[in-house]
Amino acid sequence: MKLLACRNCNYITESSTCPNCGGASLSEDWAGYVIVLDVDDSEIAKRLNITKPGKYALKVR
Ligand SMILES: [Zn+2]
C-alpha cells in the first residue's frame, strides 16, 4: 500500500487523484503527517489552510 501526498493541498491518499481538492499531482516523497479531526479548533489546520478533516503531510516535495 503506497501512500501519496497531494502537492496542492497536502492531503494523504492511496488514490492517484486527490479526493480532497481533485488535483492529480501527487508525490511519494513526503515527510511527516498530521491527522486533523476538527478544522475549526486546530492551529495546524489554520497554518496549512486545511478546511476538511483528514490526514495531511507536513512536507511534500
Ligand atoms: Zn489535494
N, CA, C, O and the ligand as a Tripos MOL2 file, in Angstrom:
@<TRIPOS>MOLECULE
protein
  245   243    62     0     0
PROTEIN
NO_CHARGES

@<TRIPOS>ATOM
      1 N           0.8470   -1.1970    0.0000 N.3       1 MET1
      2 CA          0.0000    0.0000    0.0000 C.3       1 MET1
      3 C           0.8790    1.2420    0.0000 C.2       1 MET1
      4 O           1.6600    1.4830    0.9210 O.2       1 MET1
      5 N           0.7270    2.0120   -1.0530 N.am      2 LYS2
      6 CA          1.5470    3.2010   -1.2120 C.3       2 LYS2
      7 C           0.7140    4.4410   -0.8920 C.2       2 LYS2
      8 O          -0.3790    4.6350   -1.4240 O.2       2 LYS2
      9 N           1.2530    5.2540   -0.0260 N.am      3 LEU3
     10 CA          0.5340    6.4770    0.2950 C.3       3 LEU3
     11 C           1.1610    7.6540   -0.4400 C.2       3 LEU3
     12 O           2.3810    7.8180   -0.4600 O.2       3 LEU3
     13 N           0.3120    8.4540   -1.0330 N.am      4 LEU4
     14 CA          0.7600    9.6190   -1.7780 C.3       4 LEU4
     15 C           0.2330   10.8820   -1.1080 C.2       4 LEU4
     16 O          -0.8330   10.8850   -0.4940 O.2       4 LEU4
     17 N           1.0070   11.9520   -1.2440 N.am      5 ALA5
     18 CA          0.5660   13.2300   -0.6980 C.3       5 ALA5
     19 C           0.3230   14.2120   -1.8430 C.2       5 ALA5
     20 O           1.1160   14.3050   -2.7800 O.2       5 ALA5
     21 N          -0.7620   14.9230   -1.7490 N.am      6 CYS6
     22 CA         -1.1260   15.8920   -2.7780 C.3       6 CYS6
     23 C          -0.2030   17.1070   -2.7120 C.2       6 CYS6
     24 O          -0.0120   17.6820   -1.6400 O.2       6 CYS6
     25 N           0.3700   17.5010   -3.8520 N.am      7 ARG7
     26 CA          1.2610   18.6640   -3.8710 C.3       7 ARG7
     27 C           0.4910   19.9660   -3.6950 C.2       7 ARG7
     28 O           1.0660   20.9910   -3.3290 O.2       7 ARG7
     29 N          -0.7790   19.9200   -3.9510 N.am      8 ASN8
     30 CA         -1.5830   21.1290   -3.8700 C.3       8 ASN8
     31 C          -2.0850   21.3820   -2.4460 C.2       8 ASN8
     32 O          -1.9570   22.4920   -1.9290 O.2       8 ASN8
     33 N          -2.6530   20.3570   -1.8180 N.am      9 CYS9
     34 CA         -3.2720   20.5900   -0.5150 C.3       9 CYS9
     35 C          -2.6950   19.7160    0.6020 C.2       9 CYS9
     36 O          -3.1480   19.7960    1.7440 O.2       9 CYS9
     37 N          -1.6950   18.8780    0.2810 N.am     10 ASN10
     38 CA         -1.0120   18.0260    1.2620 C.3      10 ASN10
     39 C          -1.8330   16.8380    1.7580 C.2      10 ASN10
     40 O          -1.3630   16.0840    2.6100 O.2      10 ASN10
     41 N          -3.0090   16.6600    1.2600 N.am     11 TYR11
     42 CA         -3.8510   15.5460    1.6670 C.3      11 TYR11
     43 C          -3.1820   14.2140    1.3280 C.2      11 TYR11
     44 O          -2.6330   14.0560    0.2370 O.2      11 TYR11
     45 N          -3.2260   13.2560    2.2580 N.am     12 ILE12
     46 CA         -2.6170   11.9490    2.0300 C.3      12 ILE12
     47 C          -3.6810   10.9550    1.5900 C.2      12 ILE12
     48 O          -4.7370   10.8310    2.2100 O.2      12 ILE12
     49 N          -3.3820   10.2580    0.5150 N.am     13 THR13
     50 CA         -4.3620    9.3430   -0.0610 C.3      13 THR13
     51 C          -3.6690    8.1690   -0.7320 C.2      13 THR13
     52 O          -2.4710    8.2270   -1.0110 O.2      13 THR13
     53 N          -4.4170    7.1080   -0.9900 N.am     14 GLU14
     54 CA         -3.8810    5.9670   -1.7460 C.3      14 GLU14
     55 C          -4.2720    6.0620   -3.2180 C.2      14 GLU14
     56 O          -3.7710    5.2930   -4.0380 O.2      14 GLU14
     57 N          -5.1430    6.9770   -3.5560 N.am     15 SER15
     58 CA         -5.6020    7.0440   -4.9410 C.3      15 SER15
     59 C          -4.7120    7.9830   -5.7570 C.2      15 SER15
     60 O          -3.9270    8.7490   -5.1990 O.2      15 SER15
     61 N          -4.8450    7.9150   -7.0820 N.am     16 SER16
     62 CA         -3.9550    8.6810   -7.9490 C.3      16 SER16
     63 C          -4.4380   10.1050   -8.1910 C.2      16 SER16
     64 O          -3.7200   10.9280   -8.7590 O.2      16 SER16
     65 N          -5.6570   10.3850   -7.7540 N.am     17 THR17
     66 CA         -6.1060   11.7720   -7.7490 C.3      17 THR17
     67 C          -6.5420   12.1250   -6.3330 C.2      17 THR17
     68 O          -7.0210   11.2750   -5.5820 O.2      17 THR17
     69 N          -6.3690   13.3680   -5.9940 N.am     18 CYS18
     70 CA         -6.6620   13.7980   -4.6320 C.3      18 CYS18
     71 C          -8.1710   13.8810   -4.4080 C.2      18 CYS18
     72 O          -8.8590   14.6120   -5.1200 O.2      18 CYS18
     73 N          -8.6950   13.1390   -3.4250 N.am     19 PRO19
     74 CA        -10.1340   13.2170   -3.1520 C.3      19 PRO19
     75 C         -10.5270   14.5200   -2.4620 C.2      19 PRO19
     76 O         -11.7080   14.8520   -2.3610 O.2      19 PRO19
     77 N          -9.5300   15.2440   -1.9940 N.am     20 ASN20
     78 CA         -9.8100   16.4860   -1.2740 C.3      20 ASN20
     79 C          -9.9750   17.6760   -2.2240 C.2      20 ASN20
     80 O         -10.9730   18.3940   -2.1620 O.2      20 ASN20
     81 N          -8.9810   17.8790   -3.1110 N.am     21 CYS21
     82 CA         -9.0360   19.0470   -3.9970 C.3      21 CYS21
     83 C          -9.1910   18.6540   -5.4600 C.2      21 CYS21
     84 O          -9.3550   19.5240   -6.3150 O.2      21 CYS21
     85 N          -9.1420   17.3480   -5.7650 N.am     22 GLY22
     86 CA         -9.2970   16.9160   -7.1450 C.3      22 GLY22
     87 C          -8.0270   17.0020   -7.9690 C.2      22 GLY22
     88 O          -8.0300   16.6830   -9.1580 O.2      22 GLY22
     89 N          -6.9360   17.4320   -7.3390 N.am     23 GLY23
     90 CA         -5.6740   17.5630   -8.0500 C.3      23 GLY23
     91 C          -5.0760   16.2100   -8.4070 C.2      23 GLY23
     92 O          -5.3180   15.2140   -7.7250 O.2      23 GLY23
     93 N          -4.2940   16.1850   -9.4810 N.am     24 ALA24
     94 CA         -3.6920   14.9370   -9.9370 C.3      24 ALA24
     95 C          -2.1880   14.9250   -9.7120 C.2      24 ALA24
     96 O          -1.5070   14.0040  -10.1610 O.2      24 ALA24
     97 N          -1.6670   15.9170   -9.0340 N.am     25 SER25
     98 CA         -0.2350   15.9820   -8.7780 C.3      25 SER25
     99 C           0.0530   15.4750   -7.3710 C.2      25 SER25
    100 O          -0.0090   16.2160   -6.3900 O.2      25 SER25
    101 N           0.3750   14.1580   -7.3070 N.am     26 LEU26
    102 CA          0.6310   13.5660   -6.0080 C.3      26 LEU26
    103 C           2.0580   13.0580   -5.9460 C.2      26 LEU26
    104 O           2.6180   12.6230   -6.9520 O.2      26 LEU26
    105 N           2.6390   13.1130   -4.7650 N.am     27 SER27
    106 CA          4.0450   12.7730   -4.6000 C.3      27 SER27
    107 C           4.2350   11.6430   -3.6080 C.2      27 SER27
    108 O           3.5580   11.5810   -2.5820 O.2      27 SER27
    109 N           5.1740   10.7400   -3.9250 N.am     28 GLU28
    110 CA          5.5530    9.6900   -2.9760 C.3      28 GLU28
    111 C           6.5550   10.2180   -1.9680 C.2      28 GLU28
    112 O           6.8140    9.5970   -0.9370 O.2      28 GLU28
    113 N           7.1070   11.3650   -2.2840 N.am     29 ASP29
    114 CA          8.1910   11.9170   -1.4840 C.3      29 ASP29
    115 C           7.6560   12.9780   -0.5260 C.2      29 ASP29
    116 O           7.6420   14.1710   -0.8290 O.2      29 ASP29
    117 N           7.2180   12.5030    0.6350 N.am     30 TRP30
    118 CA          6.6760   13.4390    1.6140 C.3      30 TRP30
    119 C           7.1490   13.0220    2.9980 C.2      30 TRP30
    120 O           7.5800   11.8860    3.1930 O.2      30 TRP30
    121 N           7.0700   13.9240    3.9460 N.am     31 ALA31
    122 CA          7.5790   13.6390    5.2850 C.3      31 ALA31
    123 C           6.6500   14.1720    6.3600 C.2      31 ALA31
    124 O           6.2040   15.3180    6.3140 O.2      31 ALA31
    125 N           6.3720   13.3180    7.3220 N.am     32 GLY32
    126 CA          5.5760   13.7240    8.4750 C.3      32 GLY32
    127 C           4.1220   13.9350    8.1060 C.2      32 GLY32
    128 O           3.8090   14.2880    6.9690 O.2      32 GLY32
    129 N           3.2390   13.7230    9.0570 N.am     33 TYR33
    130 CA          1.8420   13.9980    8.7650 C.3      33 TYR33
    131 C           1.0880   14.3780   10.0240 C.2      33 TYR33
    132 O           1.5060   14.0720   11.1410 O.2      33 TYR33
    133 N          -0.0050   15.0360    9.8240 N.am     34 VAL34
    134 CA         -0.9060   15.3550   10.9310 C.3      34 VAL34
    135 C          -2.2800   14.8140   10.5810 C.2      34 VAL34
    136 O          -2.6830   14.7910    9.4180 O.2      34 VAL34
    137 N          -2.9880   14.3810   11.6110 N.am     35 ILE35
    138 CA         -4.3820   13.9980   11.4210 C.3      35 ILE35
    139 C          -5.2220   15.1220   11.9980 C.2      35 ILE35
    140 O          -5.1510   15.4240   13.1890 O.2      35 ILE35
    141 N          -6.0120   15.7310   11.1410 N.am     36 VAL36
    142 CA         -6.8540   16.8360   11.5650 C.3      36 VAL36
    143 C          -8.2790   16.3260   11.7070 C.2      36 VAL36
    144 O          -8.8840   15.8450   10.7480 O.2      36 VAL36
    145 N          -8.7990   16.4390   12.9150 N.am     37 LEU37
    146 CA        -10.1630   15.9810   13.1650 C.3      37 LEU37
    147 C         -11.1390   17.1440   13.1920 C.2      37 LEU37
    148 O         -12.2530   17.0550   12.6740 O.2      37 LEU37
    149 N         -10.7000   18.2370   13.8060 N.am     38 ASP38
    150 CA        -11.5740   19.4000   13.9390 C.3      38 ASP38
    151 C         -10.8680   20.6130   13.3450 C.2      38 ASP38
    152 O         -10.0000   21.2090   13.9830 O.2      38 ASP38
    153 N         -11.2410   20.9730   12.1310 N.am     39 VAL39
    154 CA        -10.5320   22.0540   11.4370 C.3      39 VAL39
    155 C         -10.7410   23.4100   12.0930 C.2      39 VAL39
    156 O          -9.9040   24.3010   11.9520 O.2      39 VAL39
    157 N         -11.8410   23.5760   12.8020 N.am     40 ASP40
    158 CA        -12.1160   24.8690   13.4140 C.3      40 ASP40
    159 C         -11.3230   25.0890   14.6880 C.2      40 ASP40
    160 O         -11.1960   26.2180   15.1640 O.2      40 ASP40
    161 N         -10.7900   24.0090   15.2370 N.am     41 ASP41
    162 CA        -10.1130   24.1070   16.5150 C.3      41 ASP41
    163 C          -8.6760   23.6030   16.4220 C.2      41 ASP41
    164 O          -8.1560   23.0170   17.3720 O.2      41 ASP41
    165 N          -8.0350   23.8320   15.2730 N.am     42 SER42
    166 CA         -6.6900   23.3230   15.0730 C.3      42 SER42
    167 C          -5.7730   24.3950   14.5110 C.2      42 SER42
    168 O          -6.0180   24.9430   13.4360 O.2      42 SER42
    169 N          -4.7040   24.6890   15.2630 N.am     43 GLU43
    170 CA         -3.7320   25.6710   14.8030 C.3      43 GLU43
    171 C          -3.0290   25.1860   13.5330 C.2      43 GLU43
    172 O          -2.7480   25.9620   12.6210 O.2      43 GLU43
    173 N          -2.7540   23.8740   13.5030 N.am     44 ILE44
    174 CA         -2.0690   23.3220   12.3370 C.3      44 ILE44
    175 C          -2.9490   23.4340   11.0980 C.2      44 ILE44
    176 O          -2.4710   23.7680   10.0140 O.2      44 ILE44
    177 N          -4.2190   23.1550   11.2640 N.am     45 ALA45
    178 CA         -5.1550   23.2780   10.1440 C.3      45 ALA45
    179 C          -5.1570   24.6960    9.5930 C.2      45 ALA45
    180 O          -5.1860   24.8990    8.3800 O.2      45 ALA45
    181 N          -5.1250   25.6750   10.4900 N.am     46 LYS46
    182 CA         -5.0930   27.0700   10.0440 C.3      46 LYS46
    183 C          -3.8010   27.3800    9.3100 C.2      46 LYS46
    184 O          -3.7980   28.0690    8.2900 O.2      46 LYS46
    185 N          -2.6870   26.8560    9.8510 N.am     47 ARG47
    186 CA         -1.3830   27.1220    9.2430 C.3      47 ARG47
    187 C          -1.2600   26.5040    7.8640 C.2      47 ARG47
    188 O          -0.6560   27.0870    6.9640 O.2      47 ARG47
    189 N          -1.8360   25.3200    7.7020 N.am     48 LEU48
    190 CA         -1.7290   24.6270    6.4150 C.3      48 LEU48
    191 C          -2.9330   24.9020    5.5170 C.2      48 LEU48
    192 O          -3.0530   24.3160    4.4410 O.2      48 LEU48
    193 N          -3.8160   25.7820    5.9500 N.am     49 ASN49
    194 CA         -5.0240   26.1070    5.1880 C.3      49 ASN49
    195 C          -5.8900   24.8790    4.9210 C.2      49 ASN49
    196 O          -6.4050   24.6930    3.8190 O.2      49 ASN49
    197 N          -6.0360   24.0550    5.9390 N.am     50 ILE50
    198 CA         -6.8430   22.8480    5.8180 C.3      50 ILE50
    199 C          -8.2920   23.1770    6.1670 C.2      50 ILE50
    200 O          -8.5770   23.7980    7.1910 O.2      50 ILE50
    201 N          -9.1850   22.7530    5.3050 N.am     51 THR51
    202 CA        -10.5920   23.0500    5.5420 C.3      51 THR51
    203 C         -11.4340   21.7960    5.7600 C.2      51 THR51
    204 O         -12.5930   21.8850    6.1640 O.2      51 THR51
    205 N         -10.8420   20.6150    5.4890 N.am     52 LYS52
    206 CA        -11.5840   19.3670    5.7050 C.3      52 LYS52
    207 C         -10.7880   18.4470    6.6060 C.2      52 LYS52
    208 O          -9.5620   18.4090    6.5010 O.2      52 LYS52
    209 N         -11.4400   17.7000    7.4920 N.am     53 PRO53
    210 CA        -10.7270   16.7400    8.3230 C.3      53 PRO53
    211 C         -10.0520   15.6760    7.4610 C.2      53 PRO53
    212 O         -10.5430   15.3270    6.3870 O.2      53 PRO53
    213 N          -8.9260   15.1690    7.9420 N.am     54 GLY54
    214 CA         -8.2110   14.1330    7.1930 C.3      54 GLY54
    215 C          -6.7660   14.0580    7.6190 C.2      54 GLY54
    216 O          -6.3640   14.6340    8.6310 O.2      54 GLY54
    217 N          -5.9920   13.3380    6.8320 N.am     55 LYS55
    218 CA         -4.5810   13.1450    7.1100 C.3      55 LYS55
    219 C          -3.7910   13.9740    6.1090 C.2      55 LYS55
    220 O          -4.0080   13.8830    4.9010 O.2      55 LYS55
    221 N          -2.8680   14.7860    6.6270 N.am     56 TYR56
    222 CA         -2.1360   15.7120    5.7600 C.3      56 TYR56
    223 C          -0.6400   15.6090    5.9990 C.2      56 TYR56
    224 O          -0.1880   15.5070    7.1390 O.2      56 TYR56
    225 N           0.1250   15.6360    4.9140 N.am     57 ALA57
    226 CA          1.5830   15.6370    5.0120 C.3      57 ALA57
    227 C           2.0720   17.0100    5.4410 C.2      57 ALA57
    228 O           1.4920   18.0320    5.0740 O.2      57 ALA57
    229 N           3.1420   17.0230    6.2180 N.am     58 LEU58
    230 CA          3.7260   18.2950    6.6310 C.3      58 LEU58
    231 C           4.6260   18.8590    5.5470 C.2      58 LEU58
    232 O           4.6670   20.0690    5.3200 O.2      58 LEU58
    233 N           5.3510   17.9600    4.8770 N.am     59 LYS59
    234 CA          6.2420   18.3920    3.7890 C.3      59 LYS59
    235 C           6.0110   17.5260    2.5730 C.2      59 LYS59
    236 O           6.0190   16.3000    2.6740 O.2      59 LYS59
    237 N           5.8060   18.1370    1.4380 N.am     60 VAL60
    238 CA          5.6640   17.4120    0.1810 C.3      60 VAL60
    239 C           6.6800   17.9610   -0.7950 C.2      60 VAL60
    240 O           6.7610   19.1690   -1.0160 O.2      60 VAL60
    241 N           7.4650   17.0470   -1.3850 N.am     61 ARG61
    242 CA          8.4580   17.5150   -2.3650 C.3      61 ARG61
    243 C           7.9450   17.2920   -3.7810 C.2      61 ARG61
    244 O           8.6350   17.6200   -4.7460 O.2      61 ARG61
    245 ZN         -5.2390   17.8920   -2.9370 Zn       62 ZN62
@<TRIPOS>BOND
     1     1     2 1
     2     2     3 1
     3     3     4 2
     4     3     5 am
     5     5     6 1
     6     6     7 1
     7     7     8 2
     8     7     9 am
     9     9    10 1
    10    10    11 1
    11    11    12 2
    12    11    13 am
    13    13    14 1
    14    14    15 1
    15    15    16 2
    16    15    17 am
    17    17    18 1
    18    18    19 1
    19    19    20 2
    20    19    21 am
    21    21    22 1
    22    22    23 1
    23    23    24 2
    24    23    25 am
    25    25    26 1
    26    26    27 1
    27    27    28 2
    28    27    29 am
    29    29    30 1
    30    30    31 1
    31    31    32 2
    32    31    33 am
    33    33    34 1
    34    34    35 1
    35    35    36 2
    36    35    37 am
    37    37    38 1
    38    38    39 1
    39    39    40 2
    40    39    41 am
    41    41    42 1
    42    42    43 1
    43    43    44 2
    44    43    45 am
    45    45    46 1
    46    46    47 1
    47    47    48 2
    48    47    49 am
    49    49    50 1
    50    50    51 1
    51    51    52 2
    52    51    53 am
    53    53    54 1
    54    54    55 1
    55    55    56 2
    56    55    57 am
    57    57    58 1
    58    58    59 1
    59    59    60 2
    60    59    61 am
    61    61    62 1
    62    62    63 1
    63    63    64 2
    64    63    65 am
    65    65    66 1
    66    66    67 1
    67    67    68 2
    68    67    69 am
    69    69    70 1
    70    70    71 1
    71    71    72 2
    72    71    73 am
    73    73    74 1
    74    74    75 1
    75    75    76 2
    76    75    77 am
    77    77    78 1
    78    78    79 1
    79    79    80 2
    80    79    81 am
    81    81    82 1
    82    82    83 1
    83    83    84 2
    84    83    85 am
    85    85    86 1
    86    86    87 1
    87    87    88 2
    88    87    89 am
    89    89    90 1
    90    90    91 1
    91    91    92 2
    92    91    93 am
    93    93    94 1
    94    94    95 1
    95    95    96 2
    96    95    97 am
    97    97    98 1
    98    98    99 1
    99    99   100 2
   100    99   101 am
   101   101   102 1
   102   102   103 1
   103   103   104 2
   104   103   105 am
   105   105   106 1
   106   106   107 1
   107   107   108 2
   108   107   109 am
   109   109   110 1
   110   110   111 1
   111   111   112 2
   112   111   113 am
   113   113   114 1
   114   114   115 1
   115   115   116 2
   116   115   117 am
   117   117   118 1
   118   118   119 1
   119   119   120 2
   120   119   121 am
   121   121   122 1
   122   122   123 1
   123   123   124 2
   124   123   125 am
   125   125   126 1
   126   126   127 1
   127   127   128 2
   128   127   129 am
   129   129   130 1
   130   130   131 1
   131   131   132 2
   132   131   133 am
   133   133   134 1
   134   134   135 1
   135   135   136 2
   136   135   137 am
   137   137   138 1
   138   138   139 1
   139   139   140 2
   140   139   141 am
   141   141   142 1
   142   142   143 1
   143   143   144 2
   144   143   145 am
   145   145   146 1
   146   146   147 1
   147   147   148 2
   148   147   149 am
   149   149   150 1
   150   150   151 1
   151   151   152 2
   152   151   153 am
   153   153   154 1
   154   154   155 1
   155   155   156 2
   156   155   157 am
   157   157   158 1
   158   158   159 1
   159   159   160 2
   160   159   161 am
   161   161   162 1
   162   162   163 1
   163   163   164 2
   164   163   165 am
   165   165   166 1
   166   166   167 1
   167   167   168 2
   168   167   169 am
   169   169   170 1
   170   170   171 1
   171   171   172 2
   172   171   173 am
   173   173   174 1
   174   174   175 1
   175   175   176 2
   176   175   177 am
   177   177   178 1
   178   178   179 1
   179   179   180 2
   180   179   181 am
   181   181   182 1
   182   182   183 1
   183   183   184 2
   184   183   185 am
   185   185   186 1
   186   186   187 1
   187   187   188 2
   188   187   189 am
   189   189   190 1
   190   190   191 1
   191   191   192 2
   192   191   193 am
   193   193   194 1
   194   194   195 1
   195   195   196 2
   196   195   197 am
   197   197   198 1
   198   198   199 1
   199   199   200 2
   200   199   201 am
   201   201   202 1
   202   202   203 1
   203   203   204 2
   204   203   205 am
   205   205   206 1
   206   206   207 1
   207   207   208 2
   208   207   209 am
   209   209   210 1
   210   210   211 1
   211   211   212 2
   212   211   213 am
   213   213   214 1
   214   214   215 1
   215   215   216 2
   216   215   217 am
   217   217   218 1
   218   218   219 1
   219   219   220 2
   220   219   221 am
   221   221   222 1
   222   222   223 1
   223   223   224 2
   224   223   225 am
   225   225   226 1
   226   226   227 1
   227   227   228 2
   228   227   229 am
   229   229   230 1
   230   230   231 1
   231   231   232 2
   232   231   233 am
   233   233   234 1
   234   234   235 1
   235   235   236 2
   236   235   237 am
   237   237   238 1
   238   238   239 1
   239   239   240 2
   240   239   241 am
   241   241   242 1
   242   242   243 1
   243   243   244 2
@<TRIPOS>SUBSTRUCTURE
     1 MET1         2 RESIDUE 1 A MET
     2 LYS2         6 RESIDUE 1 A LYS
     3 LEU3        10 RESIDUE 1 A LEU
     4 LEU4        14 RESIDUE 1 A LEU
     5 ALA5        18 RESIDUE 1 A ALA
     6 CYS6        22 RESIDUE 1 A CYS
     7 ARG7        26 RESIDUE 1 A ARG
     8 ASN8        30 RESIDUE 1 A ASN
     9 CYS9        34 RESIDUE 1 A CYS
    10 ASN10       38 RESIDUE 1 A ASN
    11 TYR11       42 RESIDUE 1 A TYR
    12 ILE12       46 RESIDUE 1 A ILE
    13 THR13       50 RESIDUE 1 A THR
    14 GLU14       54 RESIDUE 1 A GLU
    15 SER15       58 RESIDUE 1 A SER
    16 SER16       62 RESIDUE 1 A SER
    17 THR17       66 RESIDUE 1 A THR
    18 CYS18       70 RESIDUE 1 A CYS
    19 PRO19       74 RESIDUE 1 A PRO
    20 ASN20       78 RESIDUE 1 A ASN
    21 CYS21       82 RESIDUE 1 A CYS
    22 GLY22       86 RESIDUE 1 A GLY
    23 GLY23       90 RESIDUE 1 A GLY
    24 ALA24       94 RESIDUE 1 A ALA
    25 SER25       98 RESIDUE 1 A SER
    26 LEU26      102 RESIDUE 1 A LEU
    27 SER27      106 RESIDUE 1 A SER
    28 GLU28      110 RESIDUE 1 A GLU
    29 ASP29      114 RESIDUE 1 A ASP
    30 TRP30      118 RESIDUE 1 A TRP
    31 ALA31      122 RESIDUE 1 A ALA
    32 GLY32      126 RESIDUE 1 A GLY
    33 TYR33      130 RESIDUE 1 A TYR
    34 VAL34      134 RESIDUE 1 A VAL
    35 ILE35      138 RESIDUE 1 A ILE
    36 VAL36      142 RESIDUE 1 A VAL
    37 LEU37      146 RESIDUE 1 A LEU
    38 ASP38      150 RESIDUE 1 A ASP
    39 VAL39      154 RESIDUE 1 A VAL
    40 ASP40      158 RESIDUE 1 A ASP
    41 ASP41      162 RESIDUE 1 A ASP
    42 SER42      166 RESIDUE 1 A SER
    43 GLU43      170 RESIDUE 1 A GLU
    44 ILE44      174 RESIDUE 1 A ILE
    45 ALA45      178 RESIDUE 1 A ALA
    46 LYS46      182 RESIDUE 1 A LYS
    47 ARG47      186 RESIDUE 1 A ARG
    48 LEU48      190 RESIDUE 1 A LEU
    49 ASN49      194 RESIDUE 1 A ASN
    50 ILE50      198 RESIDUE 1 A ILE
    51 THR51      202 RESIDUE 1 A THR
    52 LYS52      206 RESIDUE 1 A LYS
    53 PRO53      210 RESIDUE 1 A PRO
    54 GLY54      214 RESIDUE 1 A GLY
    55 LYS55      218 RESIDUE 1 A LYS
    56 TYR56      222 RESIDUE 1 A TYR
    57 ALA57      226 RESIDUE 1 A ALA
    58 LEU58      230 RESIDUE 1 A LEU
    59 LYS59      234 RESIDUE 1 A LYS
    60 VAL60      238 RESIDUE 1 A VAL
    61 ARG61      242 RESIDUE 1 A ARG
    62 ZN62       245 GROUP 0 **** ****
